[in-house]
């Protein structure tokens, strides 16, 4: 483990290390307009959602680490406090990246990238036609975080109208992440794609009280077989199996064989069952060994 003091470390190294591990970050492709009507389009990965009611999105155009100048997006927002935040997916990520080129002020990045401007309903800047979802926003607050190169400027936006392409929805009207095909920003030139096996589900104990890892036998917690994710899944059940259920599982041939072979064999069987999404059954196997 290495430790650094960001106040005493060169900006480029802090930038590389921080952005390399605080990732993936969603990308906001932000359209703005100045008081003369010049449109700007630029991507920002310092971006996320911070409230639902009211719906608040926040992104941060940082000051240049090389020249300490501010982004045209930031300057436009000070003149016209309205933005459209467009979500970036895999099909448009290269064009979105092209919008990060530091073109002179007044250059329309829609023309440079070939992305399609679509008139917004509630705000002046256009939205991006290729984006799977776009959010028309009023800027509620701008918070400068410093005056040195690399300092961010938090742009706090309230969504007044949201647009979602129908082809990213499932048959129940929910967002299908496979259809969105979102991308995330990593460090340096790296991105990641939320698609295929890169998307997975974890059961959430939102409506029940999970037993937690402190209820797991010590022998299981120190297992060389079971991973932290396996233990987390074991801790995410509402109640432990009762003695009758545990006795019943002992009669299963595969369980009986694992019990006879010892702890590691029991752990391997439990792991196999966990990864079949049968967590309660895995608990029964483990408890059959430890009780």
Secondary structure, DSSP 8 states (H G I E B T S, - for coil): -----TTTS-HHHHHHHHHHHS--EE-EEEEEE-TT--EEEEEESSEEEEEETTEEEEEE----TTT----HHHHHHHHS-EEEEEE-BGGGHHHHHHTTS---TT--HHHHH---EE--SSSSS-EETT-SEEEEEEEEEEEE--SSTT--EEEEEEEEEEEE-GGGB-TTS-B-HHHH-BEEE-STT-EEE--GGG-------TTS----GGGS-HHHHT-SSS-HHHHHHHHSSSS---HHHHHHHTTSHHHHHHHHH-HHHHHHHHHHHHTTT-HHHHHHHHHHHH-
